[in-house]
């Protein structure tokens, strides 16, 4: 393989590694906090746990999550939608309220 062939193969390999790494980083999974830092939730696949103690499952995709607040909570039957905006921000819509932008944060204690 000539000098240019080796350089091209190296660039292609490096690009593949960067692409694969980025593909795993842009998921809604993780810990999220409201702008005021009072509310939070943690998503792990179809499972969610909120700072209010709600632990349930929902509709999960890599870039979105939604669920209905279960019975027994003050917001029971409310539909919550989340859409990943970028690696650090998610848009959260609670029922018919105005959407809010939440940010990644440390794990819920």
HELIX and SHEET records of a PDB file:
HELIX    1   1 UNK A    3  UNK A   25  1                                  23    
SHEET    1   A 9 UNK A  55  UNK A  57  0                                        
SHEET    2   A 9 UNK A  47  UNK A  50 -1                                        
SHEET    3   A 9 UNK A  40  UNK A  44 -1                                        
SHEET    4   A 9 UNK A  30  UNK A  33 -1                                        
SHEET    5   A 9 UNK A 100  UNK A 104 -1                                        
SHEET    6   A 9 UNK A  89  UNK A  94 -1                                        
SHEET    7   A 9 UNK A  79  UNK A  86 -1                                        
SHEET    8   A 9 UNK A  64  UNK A  68 -1                                        
SHEET    9   A 9 UNK A  59  UNK A  61 -1                                        
END                                                                             
